Amino acid sequence: MNPNLVTYVMSYYLHLMNQCEKRAYQHLTGTLKSTMGRSDLAAQEEARNDRQFSRWLTDDPAALHLASEGWPVFLERTAKRILAEQEKDIYLNLCPRCGELTRTPTARQCRFCGNDWHQSSKA
């Protein structure tokens, strides 16, 4: 899956995660903060000993399964599920010239080809 698409979906459509994904997201966030950017299983176990961030971790087996392969895999799988199941709720803002995904849902300038369509929206 395109990393730009994963970032876009996970930045602007987090509210479409289910409860289990939210628990896994919080668990991995706590792990990343506790272990300075690591999210593998060893880091997740290490994070349980951190006084500050251990409260962010979960014992839910389903959430732990989602988090088991770490942050990048979790983000990609979650973005794929959101795109597949919630397609009607997601607006992919594509450049009218090159068709690439813009940085945000409201962007009016393409970061790839430089096309600027600010004026066309003020008609």
Secondary structure, 3 states (H helix, E strand, C coil): CCHHHHHHHHHHCHHHCCHHHHHHHHHHHHHHHHCCCCCCHHHHHHHCCCCCCHHHCCCCHHHHHHHCCCHHHHHHHHHHHHHHHCHHHCCCCECCCCCCECCCCCCCECCCCCCECCHHHHC
